[in-house]
Amino acid sequence: MNQDLLYDPYTEEGMDRREFLKKLALLTGGAVSALTLPGLDGAAAEIISRDDPRLDAGYISFPGKTGNIRAYWAGEKAGGKKPGVIVIHENRGLNPHIEDITRRMALEGFHALAPDALSPLGGTPADPDEARNLIGKLDSGRTVDDFIAVVQYLSTHPKTTGRVGVVGFCWGGAMANQLAVRTQDIQAAVPFYGMPPDPAEVPKIKAALLLHYAGLDERINKAVPDYEAALKSSRIDYKLYRYEGAEHAFLNDTNASRYHPQAADLAWKRTVEFLREKLKT
């Protein structure tokens, strides 16, 4: 089977994108992205459509520590109150991929909210490199304060049960770790390949943790042993998984050089099961 024989069913016959990416990864023998193929734009790369009839989704704004925070919201139309999950983006800001992740999380049975950390600087620009540069200009302390405001907003929202979890990716994974340290108003945190907090701060953590790390992520992994030792010493409720053969950002299926379908699927399954266990009790 060649690439064209997969590409045609995907674009013309409605093949599920996740199945397409798995088969393409097997065919090419490595990490792939639908965005690397001609004729596929960001909208075509979505797993959950923006206009999925099962969802209420769109942009909202609410007060943060530094001013109004723009965010993307998604929740199922049916079902009443549900736990809240904050989705924290990578260092490319609130982009279509993160919005897609937010819709996926909503369909797993949560009210999902993805804040734009760059709201104080005018919001995420279209150019991802510009977004990355702006991320570096954020004041770290005030940014954490903004996300604590997000936690307060979601935990008191009339559509949520009051129980809140956090899922963060890369830069957002580090932020998820910081929130676990800085607030007791979250019940669960799931950092994906996020920089660990200072081990001295670990005893402050009250949330349950599910930690995902990539086997080939040497920079981040250097700090993980001390983090895990502090978690054990403080008797924090945590699980840690390392995905051998996977690189940093392995869940991002729009990143051709990093996406690892097998690790991504397993980590997502574990994440959903963990959040259901910790937020729905």
N, C-alpha and C positions, 0 to 999 in steps of 0.2 A: 504494500500500500504506500503510495507516495503522498506528499503534502497536498497536492491538488485534489486527490480523491477524498481527503478529509475536509478541505476548505469548502468544496461545493456543498456537501450536506449541511455544513454549519451555516453558511450564508444563505442557502436557498431552500433548505428542507427543515430548518428548525432544530437541528441537533443541539442538545443541551451544551452550554459552553464548558461546564466543568468536565463533561465527558470528552468534549473536543480537546481540551487542554491535556487531559490524561493520555489520550491516544497520540496526540502530537508529541508529547514528551517521550513516550515509548518509541515513537518512530524516529525521532531525532537523537535520542540517547542522552538528553540533557534537559536543562531548564529552558522553558519556552514561554512565550506570551502571545496571546492572540493579537496584541497590538503590534507585533513585529511583522504581521502579514499584511499585504497590500489590501486596501479596501475596507479595513476595520478601523473605526475610530473609537473614541471613548465610550460613546453610547452603545455601540455594538459589543463592546467588551464587558458590559454590565451583566452580572448573573441575575440580579433582580431588577426588572425594569423600573424606571422612574414613575411610570404610571400604572404600576401593578394594582389591579382593582382591589386586592385584599388590604391595601395599606392606606393610611393617611400619612402623608410625608410632605415635607417642605421646610422652608427656612423660617426661623423665629428669631426674636431678639429679647434679651432680658438683662437686668442690671448685674454687673460684676463689680469687682473691687476697683478696676481702673476705668470703668465706664460700661457702656452697653456691650454685651457679648452676642455676636451673631453665631447661630448654630443651625445644624440640620437635624430635623426631628423625624422619626418614623415609628409608627405603631400600627398594629392591626386594628381594623375598623370594629371588629367584633371581640367580645371577651371581657369587657370591663377593666377594672384596675389590675395592673400587672407590675412586677418589679421593674425598676429602672436600671439601665446600663449606659454608662458614659463611654463613648468610643473616642479615644484620643489619637489624633493623627500622627504621622511621621513628620520629619522635618521639611516636608514639601507642603505642609498646610492642609487645609480642608479642601480636598480635591475629589473628583468623581469616584475614585477608587474607595476612599473612606466613606463617602456617601452610600456607595453600594454595600460596603461592610455593614453600615448602619441599618440598611433595609434588610440585609440577611439576618442581623441580630433581632430585628423586630419580628420576623417570621419564625424565629425560634421561641417566641412567647414573651418578649420583653418590650417595654417602651424604651427605645434607644435614642440617645442624644449625642451628637458629635459637635462639640464646640470648636470654633475657629480661634485658636490661640493668638492669631495675628490680628484679631479685632482691634486692639489698641493702636495698631499701625495701619489701619485702613482695610484690614481683611486680606485673605489669601489672594495674591495676584495670579494671573493665568500662567505666567512663566514659572515653572517649578524651581529653576535655579535662583530666580529672584526671591521666591518664597523661602528657600533655604538660607539665603543671605539675611533675610528679615528675621528669621527664627533666631539667628545669632545675635540680633540686636535687642531681643526681649530681656527685660529684667527678670531674673529667675525667681526671686522672692515674690514679686508682684504677680508673676504668672501663676505660681502655685496658689496665691491668694485668689486669683480669678477662678481657678479650677475648684477651690473650696466653695466659692460662691455657686458654681455649677452644681456641686453636690447638694448644697442647700436648696437650690431651685428644684432639682429633680426629686429630692426626697420629700418635698412638700407639695409637689404637683398633684392636682386632683385626679390625674389618670394613673398615678402610681400607688403602690402599696406602702410606700415609705422606705422600702428596702432597696439599696442601691449598690451596684457593682461597677467596677471600672475595668475596661480593656484598653490597653495602649500598645502602640507599635513603634519600635525604634525610639525616637525622641519621645513619643507618647508612652512607651514602656517605662522609660526613666521617670516620666511624670506620674505614671500609675504607682510606681514605687514611692515617690515623694508623697503622694496623697495618702498612701497607706501609713506613712509615718506622721503626716501632719493633721489628719482628721480621723476622728472615731465614728464618723457618720456614714462610712461605707462598710458593708459587710463582706465584700469580696473584691479582690484585685487580681487581674491577670495581665502581667507585663510580658509582652513578646520581645525577647532579646533587648530588654531595657537595662540601662546602666543601674547597678544596685545603689542603694542609699549608703550613707556612712554607717558602718556596722555599729557604731556607738548609738545611733538613732533607732536601731531595730527594736529594742525593748518597748518602744512607744506603739508598735503596731498591734492593732486589735483585730483587723480584718483577716479573714482566711486568704491565703495566697496560692495561686497556681502560676508557676514560673516556667516559661518556655525559652530555651536557649538553643542556638544553632551550634552544631559540632565544630564547624569551621570558622566560627566567629571569635578569633583570637583576642581581639581588643576588648570586647565585652567580657569574655570568659575569664580573663585574668582576675577580675574582681569577684567572681562568683563563689569561689571556695570560702573566702572570708564572710561573705553574705550568708551562705548556708550555715557556716559555723555559728554565726550570731543568731540565726533563726532557731537552730537546735538549742543553743544555750538559753534562749529566752522562751523556749517551748511554744513558738508560734505555730499555728495550724498552717502547714504549707505542703505543697507537692512541687517537685522540681523535675522537669524532663529536659534532656538534651537530645537533639535530633542529629544523629551522626550523618555526615555527608551533606548536611544542609548548611547554607550560608545565611548570614545576617539578612533579614527581610524576606525569609523564605515563604511567608504567607502571601506576599504581594504578587498577585497573578497578573499585574500589569508591568512587572519588572522582569524582563526577559532573562537577565543574567543571574537573578537570585531565586526566582520562583521554583519551589520544590513541591510538586503535587502531592507526593505521598506524605511528606512531613506536614504540609499545610492541612490536608484532610484530617490527619490524626490529631493535630493540635486543635483544630476547630471543633472536632467531636469532643475532645476532652474539655475544651473551654465551655461549650454549651452544657455538658453534663455537670460540670463544676458549678456554674452559675445557677442552674436549676436547683441543685442540691443546697447551695448556700443562701439563695435569695427567696426560695419559695417555701421554706420551712416556717 
